[in-house]
Every structure is written in structure tokens, then in C-alpha cells.
Amino acid sequence: MSLDADQIVDRRRLRRKLSFWRVIAFVFAAAAIIGVAAATAPDGLFGPVKAHVARVDLTGVIVEDRDLTKMLDKIARSKSAKALILSIDSPGGTTAGSEALYDAIRRVSEKKPVVAQIGTVAASGGYAAAIAADHIVARRTSITGSIGVLFQWADVSRMLDNIGVEFDTVKSGPLKAEPNPFQPTSPEAKAAIRSLVMDSYDWFVGLVAERRKFSPAEAKRLSDGRIYSGGQALKLNLIDAIGGEEAARDWLAAERGINPKLKIREWSTDDTLSGVGFAETASGLARLAGLDSLAVLIDRSSRISGASLDGLVSVWQPQNVEE
């Protein structure tokens, strides 16, 4: 019995020692990851890094994005980022989102050169983002243009009549809550909506004229909503060159004196350490060290930090307003 008791005590001591060394190994591994992140992350949590050309991907539908705006402002202030390449692959989005993005890009351009590199598509609001840059390159087969503003809604009133459903409304004025999908849109409502659309359209055409050096008449002629290939856009002076990121780098070197040997660093609105998978790596190391409880806490923390906690959401959306 005494031998068994001694063995139990020895095993407990061994477990404590193993746990201690596991914790030490985990701490050193975490420190190594942080060191790598410090050497590779853009300006931010770890301070300035080596000079580089920043790259920002603008993909998908454009909406007003405060995190993206803050990041672009941070690039504008960064002493490490010597230039910015916007890699655009977007069909457009909301007019307010496009306006906010355009303004943020222009603020960067006031501090350092900006090149837009159009991928598959940069139409409507995507093109508005592109013309905010100092130079635009696109593939010959890229899709761009679609300069205009769109407001659409559905009219299901006839369907409701066919199935015997009536929809009553009490409102303070004839144009309140128009357009209404449950009844035909009046000429007055259509005129009001058209005035709204044309006001945003005039703003967009004005940007095109200003940024691409067109006369108002020429800008309007090209802004009938049609899309253009990259080759067509070049002939019409809607873009500056055919090519990809290499063409963007060449322009930065030739026209703005940016060292072509500078590395390109990806900037993202994600967590500063996301580029090296810090949370996932730390969680995995914790599990390897037998610290499952710590791994769970890391996983939970990373999920919470990325969650959106905006509270109540109130939306009036008969249909998207797109640019």
C-alpha cells in the first residue's frame, strides 16, 4: 500500500511539472507569434514597420463601412505606407456608401499616391471608388462604367386584387411612404423619386467630369448607364492603362518615384493579428499544451471581438438604392 501511495504522489508531482513546462512552452510560442506579427503587421498595435506599398481589397457590394474608412484614414497617416493600391472587384452599392468611400480614398490621395487596379468588375459605385484614385489600370476584359443611379421597387397591387386582399394606409401626406408596393405609384410620387435619383446622378457625373477631365456634356454622354470593357474604357479615357498590379507598380515608380522593390503589404479591417492567424494559432497551442479551458476562452474571445453588436436595427427598404 505504501508503494502505491508513493507512486500516486510521484505521478502528481510529474503532472505538476509537465503542466508547468506546458505553460512555459505556450508562453514562448505565443511570444514568438507576437514577434512575427510585430514584424509583419502594418502600423498599429506594434508601431511602425518597414516602408511598404499598402494594398486594400475592395470587393463585393459597397456600403458605408466605418471600419474601412478608419483603416483608409490610418493608411493616410502611416509613415510606413508610401503608396496605396486599391484592388477593386465590386459591382457597386449604395450611394451613401460610395460617397463615403470616395471621400476616404481622396483623403489618402492628399497624403500619398493611390492607384486603382480593376479586376473583374468595378462598375457604378465601384467605378466611383476607382476615379478617387490618381491612376486607374484595368484588364482589357474588365467590366467598368455603369455610371448612373438606380432605384427600384415592386408593385404587387394587381396580385393582391386577384387574391382578394386589400391594403389600407393612413398617412400624413400623399408622398409619405412612397413608393408603396401595395398600390400603384402615383405620377407625383414617381416625379419625386426621379428628382431624388437625378440629384445623386448629377453628383456622380460631376465626379466623373472632375476626376477624368471631361466637359460636363462629355461626362453626361458617357454616363448613360452602360458598361464598358477595359479596352473600351481606355479609349474613352475612363481609365488610364491596361494591366494588373504590375502596371500599377510601374506607374508608381515612373510617375511618383516609389521604389519598385518595396514590398506590398495587405491592409485589412480584420484584427491586426489576423494575417498570421493569431487567435487560431494561440488556441491550437493551448490545446497542444493540454490547456483546453484556455483554448475555449481564446476561441470565445475571438468570436466576440468580431461580432456586431449594433442593437436594434430599423430598416425601410422597398428595394435597394444602388449606384
C-alpha positions as CSV (number, residue, x, y, z in Angstrom):
1,M,0.0,0.0,0.0
2,S,2.8,2.4,0.9
3,L,4.4,1.8,-2.6
4,D,1.2,2.5,-4.3
5,A,0.8,5.8,-2.3
6,D,4.4,6.8,-3.2
7,Q,3.6,6.1,-6.9
8,I,0.5,8.2,-6.7
9,V,2.4,11.1,-5.1
10,D,5.2,10.8,-7.8
11,R,2.7,10.9,-10.6
12,R,1.0,14.0,-9.2
13,R,4.4,15.7,-8.9
14,L,5.2,14.7,-12.5
15,R,1.9,16.1,-13.7
16,R,2.5,19.4,-12.0
17,K,5.9,19.6,-13.6
18,L,4.5,18.8,-17.0
19,S,1.8,21.4,-16.6
20,F,4.4,23.9,-15.6
21,W,6.6,23.2,-18.7
22,R,3.5,23.2,-20.9
23,V,2.6,26.7,-19.7
24,I,6.2,27.9,-20.3
25,A,6.2,26.4,-23.8
26,F,2.8,28.1,-24.5
27,V,4.1,31.4,-23.3
28,F,7.2,31.2,-25.5
29,A,5.2,30.1,-28.5
30,A,2.8,33.0,-28.0
31,A,5.7,35.4,-27.7
32,A,7.1,34.1,-31.0
33,I,3.8,34.6,-32.8
34,I,3.6,38.1,-31.4
35,G,7.1,38.8,-32.6
36,V,6.3,37.6,-36.1
37,A,3.2,39.7,-36.1
38,A,5.2,42.7,-34.9
39,A,7.5,42.3,-37.9
40,T,4.8,41.8,-40.5
41,A,1.7,43.8,-39.4
42,P,1.0,47.3,-40.8
43,D,1.3,50.3,-38.5
44,G,-0.9,49.8,-35.5
45,L,-0.6,47.7,-32.4
46,F,3.1,47.2,-32.7
47,G,4.1,50.6,-34.1
48,P,5.7,51.4,-37.4
49,V,7.3,48.8,-39.7
50,K,9.4,48.9,-42.8
51,A,8.4,51.1,-45.7
52,H,5.9,49.3,-48.0
53,V,3.2,49.8,-50.5
54,A,-0.2,49.2,-48.9
55,R,-2.8,47.1,-50.7
56,V,-6.6,47.2,-49.9
57,D,-9.1,44.9,-51.4
58,L,-12.4,46.5,-52.2
59,T,-14.7,43.6,-53.0
60,G,-18.4,42.9,-53.1
61,V,-21.3,45.3,-52.5
62,I,-20.2,48.7,-51.3
63,V,-22.0,50.0,-48.2
64,E,-21.0,52.6,-45.6
65,D,-18.3,50.9,-43.6
66,R,-16.8,52.8,-40.7
67,D,-14.0,50.2,-40.1
68,L,-12.9,50.6,-43.8
69,T,-13.0,54.4,-43.5
70,K,-10.9,54.3,-40.3
71,M,-8.4,52.0,-42.0
72,L,-8.0,54.2,-45.0
73,D,-7.5,57.2,-42.7
74,K,-4.9,55.2,-40.9
75,I,-3.1,54.5,-44.2
76,A,-3.2,58.2,-45.0
77,R,-1.4,58.9,-41.6
78,S,1.0,56.0,-41.8
79,K,4.7,56.9,-42.3
80,S,5.4,53.3,-43.4
81,A,2.9,53.1,-46.2
82,K,4.4,55.0,-49.1
83,A,1.6,54.4,-51.6
84,L,-1.8,52.7,-51.8
85,I,-3.0,50.1,-54.4
86,L,-6.8,49.6,-54.4
87,S,-7.6,46.2,-55.8
88,I,-11.3,46.7,-56.8
89,D,-13.7,43.9,-57.7
90,S,-17.2,45.4,-57.0
91,P,-20.4,45.9,-58.9
92,G,-21.2,49.0,-56.8
93,G,-23.5,49.5,-53.9
94,T,-25.4,52.3,-52.0
95,T,-24.9,55.9,-53.0
96,A,-24.0,56.9,-49.4
97,G,-21.5,54.1,-49.1
98,S,-19.9,55.0,-52.4
99,E,-19.7,58.7,-51.4
100,A,-18.1,57.8,-48.0
101,L,-15.6,55.5,-49.7
102,Y,-14.8,58.1,-52.4
103,D,-14.1,60.8,-49.8
104,A,-11.9,58.4,-47.7
105,I,-9.8,57.5,-50.8
106,R,-9.4,61.2,-51.7
107,R,-8.1,61.8,-48.1
108,V,-5.4,59.2,-48.7
109,S,-4.5,60.7,-52.1
110,E,-3.9,64.0,-50.4
111,K,-1.0,62.4,-48.5
112,K,0.4,59.7,-50.9
113,P,-0.2,58.3,-54.4
114,V,-3.1,56.0,-54.9
115,V,-3.6,53.6,-57.8
116,A,-6.9,51.7,-58.5
117,Q,-6.4,48.3,-60.1
118,I,-9.7,47.0,-61.5
119,G,-10.1,43.2,-61.5
120,T,-13.2,41.5,-62.9
121,V,-15.6,44.4,-62.4
122,A,-15.6,47.9,-61.0
123,A,-19.0,49.3,-62.0
124,S,-21.2,52.0,-60.6
125,G,-20.1,52.7,-57.1
126,G,-17.0,50.5,-57.8
127,Y,-16.1,52.9,-60.6
128,A,-16.7,55.9,-58.2
129,A,-14.1,54.3,-55.9
130,A,-11.7,53.9,-58.9
131,I,-11.9,57.5,-60.0
132,A,-11.0,58.7,-56.5
133,A,-7.5,57.3,-57.2
134,D,-4.7,59.1,-59.0
135,H,-4.4,56.5,-61.7
136,I,-6.6,53.6,-62.9
137,V,-5.5,50.4,-64.5
138,A,-7.8,47.6,-65.6
139,R,-7.6,44.3,-67.6
140,R,-8.7,44.6,-71.2
141,T,-11.7,42.4,-70.4
142,S,-12.6,44.0,-67.1
143,I,-16.1,45.4,-66.7
144,T,-16.4,49.0,-65.7
145,G,-18.6,52.1,-66.2
146,S,-22.3,51.8,-65.5
147,I,-22.2,55.4,-64.4
148,G,-25.7,56.1,-63.0
149,V,-28.1,55.7,-60.1
150,L,-30.9,53.2,-59.8
151,F,-34.0,53.0,-57.6
152,Q,-36.3,50.0,-58.0
153,W,-39.4,48.8,-56.2
154,A,-42.1,46.2,-56.8
155,D,-45.8,46.7,-57.4
156,V,-47.8,43.7,-56.2
157,S,-51.2,45.6,-56.1
158,R,-52.7,43.6,-59.0
159,M,-51.7,40.3,-57.5
160,L,-53.4,41.4,-54.2
161,D,-56.5,42.3,-56.2
162,N,-56.6,38.9,-57.8
163,I,-56.4,37.1,-54.5
164,G,-58.8,39.4,-52.8
165,V,-56.5,41.3,-50.4
166,E,-57.0,44.9,-49.7
167,F,-54.2,47.0,-48.1
168,D,-55.3,50.3,-46.4
169,T,-52.9,53.1,-45.4
170,V,-53.3,56.2,-43.3
171,K,-50.5,58.7,-43.8
172,S,-49.8,62.4,-43.2
173,G,-49.2,63.3,-46.8
174,P,-49.6,62.0,-50.3
175,L,-45.9,61.3,-50.7
176,K,-45.3,59.7,-47.3
177,A,-44.0,56.1,-47.6
178,E,-43.8,56.3,-51.4
179,P,-43.2,54.1,-53.3
180,N,-45.7,51.7,-51.8
181,P,-45.6,48.1,-53.2
182,F,-49.2,47.5,-52.3
183,Q,-50.7,50.2,-54.6
184,P,-49.8,51.7,-57.9
185,T,-47.3,54.6,-57.7
186,S,-48.8,58.0,-58.5
187,P,-47.2,60.3,-61.1
188,E,-46.4,62.7,-58.3
189,A,-44.5,60.0,-56.4
190,K,-42.6,59.0,-59.4
191,A,-41.6,62.6,-60.1
192,A,-40.4,62.9,-56.5
193,I,-38.3,59.7,-56.8
194,R,-36.9,60.7,-60.1
195,S,-35.8,64.0,-58.6
196,L,-34.0,62.1,-55.9
197,V,-32.3,59.8,-58.4
198,M,-31.3,62.7,-60.6
199,D,-29.8,64.6,-57.8
200,S,-27.5,61.7,-56.9
201,Y,-26.8,61.1,-60.6
202,D,-25.7,64.8,-61.1
203,W,-23.3,64.3,-58.2
204,F,-21.8,61.1,-59.8
205,V,-21.5,62.7,-63.2
206,G,-19.8,65.7,-61.6
207,L,-17.2,63.5,-60.1
208,V,-16.5,61.8,-63.4
209,A,-16.1,65.2,-65.1
210,E,-13.8,66.4,-62.4
211,R,-11.6,63.4,-62.0
212,R,-11.4,62.4,-65.7
213,K,-11.1,65.9,-67.0
214,F,-14.2,65.8,-69.1
215,S,-16.5,68.6,-70.0
216,P,-20.0,68.3,-68.4
217,A,-21.5,67.4,-71.7
218,E,-18.9,64.7,-72.4
219,A,-19.2,63.2,-68.9
220,K,-23.0,63.0,-69.3
221,R,-22.7,61.4,-72.7
222,L,-20.6,58.6,-71.2
223,S,-22.8,58.3,-68.2
224,D,-25.9,56.7,-69.7
225,G,-25.6,53.7,-67.5
226,R,-23.9,51.4,-70.0
227,I,-21.0,49.2,-69.0
228,Y,-17.6,49.2,-70.8
229,S,-14.8,46.7,-71.2
230,G,-11.4,47.8,-70.0
231,G,-10.3,48.2,-73.6
232,Q,-13.3,50.5,-74.4
233,A,-12.8,52.4,-71.2
234,L,-9.2,53.1,-72.1
235,K,-10.2,54.6,-75.5
236,L,-12.8,56.7,-73.8
237,N,-10.3,58.0,-71.1
238,L,-12.4,56.4,-68.3
239,I,-9.2,54.5,-67.2
240,D,-5.5,55.2,-67.7
241,A,-3.9,51.9,-68.6
242,I,-4.4,48.2,-69.4
243,G,-2.8,45.8,-67.0
244,G,-2.8,44.4,-63.5
245,E,-0.8,45.1,-60.3
246,E,2.4,45.2,-62.2
247,A,1.2,48.1,-64.2
248,A,0.2,49.8,-61.0
249,R,3.7,49.3,-59.6
250,D,5.2,50.6,-62.8
251,W,3.2,53.8,-62.7
252,L,4.1,54.4,-59.0
253,A,7.8,54.0,-59.8
254,A,7.8,56.1,-63.0
255,E,5.5,58.9,-62.0
256,R,5.7,59.1,-58.2
257,G,9.2,57.8,-57.5
258,I,8.0,54.9,-55.4
259,N,10.8,52.3,-55.0
260,P,9.6,49.2,-57.1
261,K,11.4,46.9,-54.6
262,L,9.2,47.9,-51.7
263,K,7.1,45.0,-50.6
264,I,3.3,45.1,-50.8
265,R,1.6,44.7,-47.5
266,E,-2.1,43.8,-47.2
267,W,-4.1,46.0,-45.0
268,S,-7.4,44.6,-43.7
269,T,-10.2,45.8,-41.4
270,D,-9.8,42.5,-39.5
271,D,-7.9,42.1,-36.3
272,T,-4.3,43.4,-36.6
273,L,-3.0,39.9,-36.0
274,S,-5.4,38.1,-38.3
275,G,-2.9,38.0,-41.0
276,V,-0.9,35.4,-39.0
277,G,-4.0,33.7,-37.5
278,F,-3.0,34.7,-34.0
279,A,-6.2,33.6,-32.3
280,E,-6.4,30.3,-34.1
281,T,-2.8,29.6,-33.5
282,A,-2.9,30.5,-29.8
283,S,-6.0,28.3,-29.4
284,G,-4.2,25.4,-31.1
285,L,-1.1,25.8,-29.0
286,A,-3.2,25.9,-25.8
287,R,-4.9,22.6,-26.8
288,L,-1.5,21.0,-27.6
289,A,-0.3,22.1,-24.1
290,G,-3.3,20.5,-22.6
291,L,-4.9,23.8,-21.6
292,D,-8.3,23.1,-23.1
293,S,-10.1,25.7,-20.8
294,L,-7.7,28.4,-22.0
295,A,-8.3,27.4,-25.7
296,V,-12.0,27.7,-25.2
297,L,-11.6,31.2,-23.7
298,I,-9.4,32.3,-26.7
299,D,-12.0,31.0,-29.2
300,R,-14.8,32.7,-27.4
301,S,-12.9,36.0,-27.1
302,S,-12.1,36.0,-30.9
303,R,-15.7,35.3,-31.8
304,I,-17.0,38.1,-29.5
305,S,-14.4,40.6,-30.8
306,G,-15.6,40.1,-34.4
307,A,-19.3,40.2,-33.6
308,S,-21.6,43.1,-34.5
309,L,-23.4,44.4,-31.5
310,D,-25.3,47.3,-33.0
311,G,-28.5,46.9,-31.0
312,L,-31.9,47.4,-32.7
313,V,-32.0,47.8,-36.5
314,S,-34.7,49.8,-38.2
315,V,-34.9,49.4,-42.0
316,W,-37.2,51.0,-44.6
317,Q,-36.3,49.1,-47.8
318,P,-38.8,48.8,-50.7
319,Q,-35.8,48.0,-52.8
320,N,-32.1,48.8,-52.7
321,V,-30.9,52.2,-53.9
322,E,-27.9,51.3,-56.0
323,E,-25.2,53.3,-57.6
